[in-house]
Amino acid sequence: MKTSQFSENIFWSYKKNVDLPKEIITRQVILYGEVKDMILLAKQIDKKIIIQEIKKIVSTGRYNKRINFIKKIIL
């Protein structure tokens, strides 16, 4: 999946318009994306993948406020 459709700042450590696995794009958007990026992600990626990545992030004990926002507003 190409990164070009999302905000550039999300993928600052990758080359521009690189083709990444859906899981990496999902994780980066969840952690660093804006609301418009999250909405776009929810339209393009299967919700199972999004939920799987959210569970991985929750297990770290970090980003709790951001995860709660995504669960309530986006999903």
Biopython code that builds the backbone (N, CA, C, O; Angstrom):
import numpy as np
from Bio.PDB.StructureBuilder import StructureBuilder

atoms = [
    (1, "MET", "N", (0.846, -1.167, 0.000)),
    (1, "MET", "CA", (0.000, 0.000, 0.000)),
    (1, "MET", "C", (0.899, 1.240, 0.000)),
    (1, "MET", "O", (1.893, 1.287, 0.725)),
    (2, "LYS", "N", (0.560, 2.208, -0.786)),
    (2, "LYS", "CA", (1.362, 3.428, -0.918)),
    (2, "LYS", "C", (1.071, 4.404, 0.218)),
    (2, "LYS", "O", (-0.054, 4.491, 0.708)),
    (3, "THR", "N", (2.093, 5.126, 0.619)),
    (3, "THR", "CA", (1.975, 6.085, 1.713)),
    (3, "THR", "C", (1.542, 7.471, 1.240)),
    (3, "THR", "O", (1.221, 8.329, 2.062)),
    (4, "SER", "N", (1.530, 7.697, -0.051)),
    (4, "SER", "CA", (1.314, 9.038, -0.595)),
    (4, "SER", "C", (-0.058, 9.627, -0.275)),
    (4, "SER", "O", (-0.220, 10.847, -0.304)),
    (5, "GLN", "N", (-1.032, 8.801, 0.024)),
    (5, "GLN", "CA", (-2.380, 9.314, 0.282)),
    (5, "GLN", "C", (-2.569, 9.841, 1.706)),
    (5, "GLN", "O", (-3.588, 10.461, 2.012)),
    (6, "PHE", "N", (-1.596, 9.597, 2.566)),
    (6, "PHE", "CA", (-1.658, 10.048, 3.952)),
    (6, "PHE", "C", (-0.731, 11.245, 4.156)),
    (6, "PHE", "O", (0.097, 11.545, 3.296)),
    (7, "SER", "N", (-0.870, 11.923, 5.285)),
    (7, "SER", "CA", (-0.002, 13.061, 5.608)),
    (7, "SER", "C", (1.465, 12.621, 5.608)),
    (7, "SER", "O", (1.799, 11.540, 6.092)),
    (8, "GLU", "N", (2.323, 13.466, 5.065)),
    (8, "GLU", "CA", (3.746, 13.127, 4.934)),
    (8, "GLU", "C", (4.435, 12.883, 6.269)),
    (8, "GLU", "O", (5.301, 12.014, 6.377)),
    (9, "ASN", "N", (4.050, 13.652, 7.288)),
    (9, "ASN", "CA", (4.739, 13.556, 8.578)),
    (9, "ASN", "C", (4.589, 12.187, 9.243)),
    (9, "ASN", "O", (5.389, 11.839, 10.111)),
    (10, "ILE", "N", (3.605, 11.425, 8.863)),
    (10, "ILE", "CA", (3.387, 10.107, 9.456)),
    (10, "ILE", "C", (4.528, 9.161, 9.110)),
    (10, "ILE", "O", (4.933, 8.337, 9.930)),
    (11, "PHE", "N", (5.032, 9.280, 7.920)),
    (11, "PHE", "CA", (6.045, 8.355, 7.409)),
    (11, "PHE", "C", (7.385, 9.059, 7.218)),
    (11, "PHE", "O", (8.069, 8.847, 6.218)),
    (12, "TRP", "N", (7.746, 9.882, 8.167)),
    (12, "TRP", "CA", (8.970, 10.682, 8.078)),
    (12, "TRP", "C", (10.233, 9.831, 7.955)),
    (12, "TRP", "O", (11.232, 10.286, 7.399)),
    (13, "SER", "N", (10.198, 8.611, 8.464)),
    (13, "SER", "CA", (11.410, 7.787, 8.439)),
    (13, "SER", "C", (11.490, 6.869, 7.215)),
    (13, "SER", "O", (12.402, 6.050, 7.100)),
    (14, "TYR", "N", (10.528, 7.016, 6.307)),
    (14, "TYR", "CA", (10.507, 6.185, 5.096)),
    (14, "TYR", "C", (10.689, 7.065, 3.869)),
    (14, "TYR", "O", (10.476, 8.276, 3.934)),
    (15, "LYS", "N", (11.078, 6.472, 2.764)),
    (15, "LYS", "CA", (11.163, 7.205, 1.502)),
    (15, "LYS", "C", (9.755, 7.630, 1.083)),
    (15, "LYS", "O", (8.769, 6.996, 1.456)),
    (16, "LYS", "N", (9.676, 8.703, 0.308)),
    (16, "LYS", "CA", (8.379, 9.196, -0.153)),
    (16, "LYS", "C", (7.706, 8.176, -1.058)),
    (16, "LYS", "O", (8.344, 7.542, -1.898)),
    (17, "ASN", "N", (6.407, 8.037, -0.866)),
    (17, "ASN", "CA", (5.557, 7.181, -1.688)),
    (17, "ASN", "C", (6.029, 5.726, -1.748)),
    (17, "ASN", "O", (5.900, 5.059, -2.775)),
    (18, "VAL", "N", (6.571, 5.255, -0.641)),
    (18, "VAL", "CA", (7.042, 3.877, -0.565)),
    (18, "VAL", "C", (5.844, 2.934, -0.414)),
    (18, "VAL", "O", (4.794, 3.327, 0.095)),
    (19, "ASP", "N", (6.010, 1.723, -0.849)),
    (19, "ASP", "CA", (4.967, 0.697, -0.746)),
    (19, "ASP", "C", (5.242, -0.118, 0.520)),
    (19, "ASP", "O", (6.229, -0.850, 0.588)),
    (20, "LEU", "N", (4.364, 0.011, 1.523)),
    (20, "LEU", "CA", (4.546, -0.663, 2.807)),
    (20, "LEU", "C", (3.408, -1.648, 3.080)),
    (20, "LEU", "O", (2.319, -1.509, 2.524)),
    (21, "PRO", "N", (3.660, -2.636, 3.929)),
    (21, "PRO", "CA", (2.583, -3.540, 4.331)),
    (21, "PRO", "C", (1.471, -2.771, 5.056)),
    (21, "PRO", "O", (1.717, -1.746, 5.692)),
    (22, "LYS", "N", (0.271, -3.279, 4.948)),
    (22, "LYS", "CA", (-0.889, -2.627, 5.570)),
    (22, "LYS", "C", (-0.718, -2.468, 7.076)),
    (22, "LYS", "O", (-1.176, -1.484, 7.656)),
    (23, "GLU", "N", (-0.065, -3.431, 7.703)),
    (23, "GLU", "CA", (0.114, -3.380, 9.151)),
    (23, "GLU", "C", (0.986, -2.196, 9.577)),
    (23, "GLU", "O", (0.698, -1.538, 10.577)),
    (24, "ILE", "N", (2.033, -1.932, 8.829)),
    (24, "ILE", "CA", (2.921, -0.807, 9.156)),
    (24, "ILE", "C", (2.199, 0.517, 8.928)),
    (24, "ILE", "O", (2.277, 1.424, 9.757)),
    (25, "ILE", "N", (1.506, 0.624, 7.815)),
    (25, "ILE", "CA", (0.745, 1.848, 7.545)),
    (25, "ILE", "C", (-0.286, 2.066, 8.631)),
    (25, "ILE", "O", (-0.446, 3.185, 9.120)),
    (26, "THR", "N", (-0.988, 1.014, 9.014)),
    (26, "THR", "CA", (-2.009, 1.115, 10.058)),
    (26, "THR", "C", (-1.390, 1.605, 11.359)),
    (26, "THR", "O", (-1.913, 2.525, 11.987)),
    (27, "ARG", "N", (-0.309, 1.012, 11.757)),
    (27, "ARG", "CA", (0.344, 1.393, 13.018)),
    (27, "ARG", "C", (0.812, 2.852, 12.980)),
    (27, "ARG", "O", (0.589, 3.599, 13.933)),
    (28, "GLN", "N", (1.450, 3.252, 11.899)),
    (28, "GLN", "CA", (1.943, 4.623, 11.783)),
    (28, "GLN", "C", (0.791, 5.636, 11.816)),
    (28, "GLN", "O", (0.891, 6.672, 12.472)),
    (29, "VAL", "N", (-0.284, 5.335, 11.116)),
    (29, "VAL", "CA", (-1.437, 6.245, 11.100)),
    (29, "VAL", "C", (-2.074, 6.318, 12.483)),
    (29, "VAL", "O", (-2.445, 7.402, 12.935)),
    (30, "ILE", "N", (-2.203, 5.198, 13.147)),
    (30, "ILE", "CA", (-2.776, 5.197, 14.499)),
    (30, "ILE", "C", (-1.930, 6.055, 15.438)),
    (30, "ILE", "O", (-2.467, 6.841, 16.219)),
    (31, "LEU", "N", (-0.639, 5.908, 15.363)),
    (31, "LEU", "CA", (0.238, 6.609, 16.291)),
    (31, "LEU", "C", (0.470, 8.075, 15.941)),
    (31, "LEU", "O", (0.573, 8.910, 16.840)),
    (32, "TYR", "N", (0.552, 8.402, 14.657)),
    (32, "TYR", "CA", (0.991, 9.735, 14.269)),
    (32, "TYR", "C", (0.047, 10.490, 13.336)),
    (32, "TYR", "O", (0.289, 11.654, 13.017)),
    (33, "GLY", "N", (-1.016, 9.837, 12.903)),
    (33, "GLY", "CA", (-1.897, 10.464, 11.925)),
    (33, "GLY", "C", (-2.868, 11.470, 12.504)),
    (33, "GLY", "O", (-3.131, 11.495, 13.706)),
    (34, "GLU", "N", (-3.388, 12.291, 11.625)),
    (34, "GLU", "CA", (-4.433, 13.239, 11.967)),
    (34, "GLU", "C", (-5.776, 12.541, 11.783)),
    (34, "GLU", "O", (-5.837, 11.420, 11.279)),
    (35, "VAL", "N", (-6.837, 13.201, 12.189)),
    (35, "VAL", "CA", (-8.172, 12.610, 12.096)),
    (35, "VAL", "C", (-8.486, 12.227, 10.653)),
    (35, "VAL", "O", (-9.022, 11.147, 10.403)),
    (36, "LYS", "N", (-8.157, 13.101, 9.701)),
    (36, "LYS", "CA", (-8.443, 12.795, 8.285)),
    (36, "LYS", "C", (-7.704, 11.531, 7.826)),
    (36, "LYS", "O", (-8.221, 10.774, 7.004)),
    (37, "ASP", "N", (-6.510, 11.309, 8.351)),
    (37, "ASP", "CA", (-5.750, 10.108, 8.004)),
    (37, "ASP", "C", (-6.410, 8.861, 8.588)),
    (37, "ASP", "O", (-6.464, 7.816, 7.939)),
    (38, "MET", "N", (-6.907, 8.978, 9.805)),
    (38, "MET", "CA", (-7.563, 7.837, 10.450)),
    (38, "MET", "C", (-8.862, 7.465, 9.740)),
    (38, "MET", "O", (-9.184, 6.286, 9.596)),
    (39, "ILE", "N", (-9.598, 8.475, 9.300)),
    (39, "ILE", "CA", (-10.836, 8.212, 8.563)),
    (39, "ILE", "C", (-10.515, 7.523, 7.239)),
    (39, "ILE", "O", (-11.181, 6.561, 6.855)),
    (40, "LEU", "N", (-9.501, 8.015, 6.549)),
    (40, "LEU", "CA", (-9.077, 7.402, 5.293)),
    (40, "LEU", "C", (-8.622, 5.958, 5.519)),
    (40, "LEU", "O", (-8.945, 5.067, 4.734)),
    (41, "LEU", "N", (-7.880, 5.742, 6.586)),
    (41, "LEU", "CA", (-7.426, 4.389, 6.928)),
    (41, "LEU", "C", (-8.610, 3.462, 7.161)),
    (41, "LEU", "O", (-8.624, 2.336, 6.664)),
    (42, "ALA", "N", (-9.600, 3.926, 7.909)),
    (42, "ALA", "CA", (-10.776, 3.104, 8.216)),
    (42, "ALA", "C", (-11.564, 2.744, 6.964)),
    (42, "ALA", "O", (-12.227, 1.708, 6.924)),
    (43, "LYS", "N", (-11.495, 3.586, 5.950)),
    (43, "LYS", "CA", (-12.189, 3.309, 4.690)),
    (43, "LYS", "C", (-11.435, 2.313, 3.817)),
    (43, "LYS", "O", (-12.044, 1.600, 3.020)),
    (44, "GLN", "N", (-10.111, 2.261, 3.964)),
    (44, "GLN", "CA", (-9.297, 1.461, 3.054)),
    (44, "GLN", "C", (-8.769, 0.153, 3.627)),
    (44, "GLN", "O", (-8.424, -0.755, 2.871)),
    (45, "ILE", "N", (-8.702, 0.046, 4.923)),
    (45, "ILE", "CA", (-8.116, -1.137, 5.560)),
    (45, "ILE", "C", (-9.208, -1.897, 6.301)),
    (45, "ILE", "O", (-10.096, -1.302, 6.911)),
    (46, "ASP", "N", (-9.125, -3.207, 6.237)),
    (46, "ASP", "CA", (-10.064, -4.050, 6.970)),
    (46, "ASP", "C", (-9.985, -3.745, 8.463)),
    (46, "ASP", "O", (-8.894, -3.635, 9.022)),
    (47, "LYS", "N", (-11.118, -3.611, 9.092)),
    (47, "LYS", "CA", (-11.166, -3.266, 10.518)),
    (47, "LYS", "C", (-10.448, -4.299, 11.391)),
    (47, "LYS", "O", (-9.967, -3.960, 12.472)),
    (48, "LYS", "N", (-10.371, -5.542, 10.941)),
    (48, "LYS", "CA", (-9.661, -6.568, 11.700)),
    (48, "LYS", "C", (-8.177, -6.213, 11.843)),
    (48, "LYS", "O", (-7.580, -6.410, 12.902)),
    (49, "ILE", "N", (-7.598, -5.692, 10.770)),
    (49, "ILE", "CA", (-6.186, -5.298, 10.816)),
    (49, "ILE", "C", (-6.015, -4.111, 11.754)),
    (49, "ILE", "O", (-5.063, -4.069, 12.533)),
    (50, "ILE", "N", (-6.917, -3.157, 11.686)),
    (50, "ILE", "CA", (-6.844, -1.985, 12.567)),
    (50, "ILE", "C", (-6.945, -2.412, 14.027)),
    (50, "ILE", "O", (-6.158, -1.966, 14.862)),
    (51, "ILE", "N", (-7.899, -3.263, 14.332)),
    (51, "ILE", "CA", (-8.088, -3.732, 15.706)),
    (51, "ILE", "C", (-6.874, -4.520, 16.179)),
    (51, "ILE", "O", (-6.454, -4.379, 17.327)),
    (52, "GLN", "N", (-6.312, -5.345, 15.311)),
    (52, "GLN", "CA", (-5.112, -6.122, 15.643)),
    (52, "GLN", "C", (-3.956, -5.187, 16.008)),
    (52, "GLN", "O", (-3.255, -5.429, 16.991)),
    (53, "GLU", "N", (-3.756, -4.137, 15.235)),
    (53, "GLU", "CA", (-2.678, -3.191, 15.520)),
    (53, "GLU", "C", (-2.956, -2.392, 16.788)),
    (53, "GLU", "O", (-2.033, -2.091, 17.546)),
    (54, "ILE", "N", (-4.209, -2.050, 17.022)),
    (54, "ILE", "CA", (-4.577, -1.350, 18.260)),
    (54, "ILE", "C", (-4.249, -2.217, 19.472)),
    (54, "ILE", "O", (-3.722, -1.720, 20.467)),
    (55, "LYS", "N", (-4.553, -3.492, 19.392)),
    (55, "LYS", "CA", (-4.246, -4.403, 20.502)),
    (55, "LYS", "C", (-2.744, -4.459, 20.776)),
    (55, "LYS", "O", (-2.325, -4.510, 21.932)),
    (56, "LYS", "N", (-1.940, -4.451, 19.722)),
    (56, "LYS", "CA", (-0.487, -4.449, 19.898)),
    (56, "LYS", "C", (-0.027, -3.179, 20.605)),
    (56, "LYS", "O", (0.832, -3.222, 21.486)),
    (57, "ILE", "N", (-0.605, -2.056, 20.212)),
    (57, "ILE", "CA", (-0.226, -0.776, 20.821)),
    (57, "ILE", "C", (-0.689, -0.717, 22.274)),
    (57, "ILE", "O", (0.050, -0.253, 23.143)),
    (58, "VAL", "N", (-1.900, -1.182, 22.538)),
    (58, "VAL", "CA", (-2.439, -1.186, 23.907)),
    (58, "VAL", "C", (-1.567, -2.036, 24.820)),
    (58, "VAL", "O", (-1.383, -1.694, 25.988)),
    (59, "SER", "N", (-1.033, -3.124, 24.313)),
    (59, "SER", "CA", (-0.210, -4.018, 25.133)),
    (59, "SER", "C", (1.078, -3.344, 25.616)),
    (59, "SER", "O", (1.691, -3.796, 26.582)),
    (60, "THR", "N", (1.485, -2.263, 24.943)),
    (60, "THR", "CA", (2.673, -1.533, 25.378)),
    (60, "THR", "C", (2.369, -0.608, 26.549)),
    (60, "THR", "O", (3.286, -0.175, 27.246)),
    (61, "GLY", "N", (1.103, -0.300, 26.773)),
    (61, "GLY", "CA", (0.719, 0.591, 27.862)),
    (61, "GLY", "C", (0.899, 2.062, 27.550)),
    (61, "GLY", "O", (0.777, 2.905, 28.438)),
    (62, "ARG", "N", (1.185, 2.376, 26.311)),
    (62, "ARG", "CA", (1.387, 3.769, 25.893)),
    (62, "ARG", "C", (0.259, 4.198, 24.958)),
    (62, "ARG", "O", (-0.484, 3.362, 24.444)),
    (63, "TYR", "N", (0.142, 5.473, 24.748)),
    (63, "TYR", "CA", (-0.811, 6.049, 23.797)),
    (63, "TYR", "C", (-2.276, 5.769, 24.158)),
    (63, "TYR", "O", (-3.123, 5.710, 23.267)),
    (64, "ASN", "N", (-2.584, 5.598, 25.438)),
    (64, "ASN", "CA", (-3.939, 5.242, 25.840)),
    (64, "ASN", "C", (-4.991, 6.258, 25.413)),
    (64, "ASN", "O", (-6.064, 5.866, 24.954)),
    (65, "LYS", "N", (-4.712, 7.554, 25.552)),
    (65, "LYS", "CA", (-5.681, 8.573, 25.153)),
    (65, "LYS", "C", (-5.952, 8.512, 23.661)),
    (65, "LYS", "O", (-7.098, 8.622, 23.225)),
    (66, "ARG", "N", (-4.918, 8.341, 22.895)),
    (66, "ARG", "CA", (-5.074, 8.284, 21.435)),
    (66, "ARG", "C", (-5.880, 7.045, 21.027)),
    (66, "ARG", "O", (-6.744, 7.124, 20.154)),
    (67, "ILE", "N", (-5.602, 5.926, 21.648)),
    (67, "ILE", "CA", (-6.314, 4.691, 21.335)),
    (67, "ILE", "C", (-7.793, 4.815, 21.710)),
    (67, "ILE", "O", (-8.660, 4.381, 20.951)),
    (68, "ASN", "N", (-8.080, 5.392, 22.848)),
    (68, "ASN", "CA", (-9.477, 5.585, 23.258)),
    (68, "ASN", "C", (-10.216, 6.459, 22.261)),
    (68, "ASN", "O", (-11.368, 6.184, 21.927)),
    (69, "PHE", "N", (-9.564, 7.505, 21.786)),
    (69, "PHE", "CA", (-10.163, 8.386, 20.788)),
    (69, "PHE", "C", (-10.489, 7.601, 19.514)),
    (69, "PHE", "O", (-11.588, 7.719, 18.974)),
    (70, "ILE", "N", (-9.556, 6.823, 19.051)),
    (70, "ILE", "CA", (-9.769, 6.055, 17.823)),
    (70, "ILE", "C", (-10.915, 5.071, 17.991)),
    (70, "ILE", "O", (-11.758, 4.939, 17.104)),
    (71, "LYS", "N", (-10.952, 4.387, 19.110)),
    (71, "LYS", "CA", (-12.016, 3.409, 19.356)),
    (71, "LYS", "C", (-13.384, 4.069, 19.362)),
    (71, "LYS", "O", (-14.338, 3.522, 18.809)),
    (72, "LYS", "N", (-13.492, 5.244, 19.985)),
    (72, "LYS", "CA", (-14.796, 5.905, 20.121)),
    (72, "LYS", "C", (-15.214, 6.662, 18.870)),
    (72, "LYS", "O", (-16.392, 6.649, 18.511)),
    (73, "ILE", "N", (-14.305, 7.301, 18.220)),
    (73, "ILE", "CA", (-14.654, 8.173, 17.108)),
    (73, "ILE", "C", (-14.516, 7.498, 15.735)),
    (73, "ILE", "O", (-15.403, 7.612, 14.889)),
    (74, "ILE", "N", (-13.438, 6.823, 15.532)),
    (74, "ILE", "CA", (-13.152, 6.276, 14.205)),
    (74, "ILE", "C", (-13.789, 4.904, 13.991)),
    (74, "ILE", "O", (-14.410, 4.663, 12.956)),
    (75, "LEU", "N", (-13.641, 4.029, 14.941)),
    (75, "LEU", "CA", (-14.192, 2.675, 14.783)),
    (75, "LEU", "C", (-15.599, 2.684, 15.288)),
    (75, "LEU", "O", (-16.272, 1.654, 15.258)),
]
sb = StructureBuilder()
sb.init_structure("model")
sb.init_model(0)
sb.init_chain("A")
sb.init_seg("    ")
for serial, (resi, resn, name, xyz) in enumerate(atoms, 1):
    if name == "N":
        sb.init_residue(resn, " ", resi, " ")
    sb.init_atom(name, np.array(xyz, "f"), 0.0, 1.0, " ", f" {name:<3s}", serial, name[0])
structure = sb.get_structure()
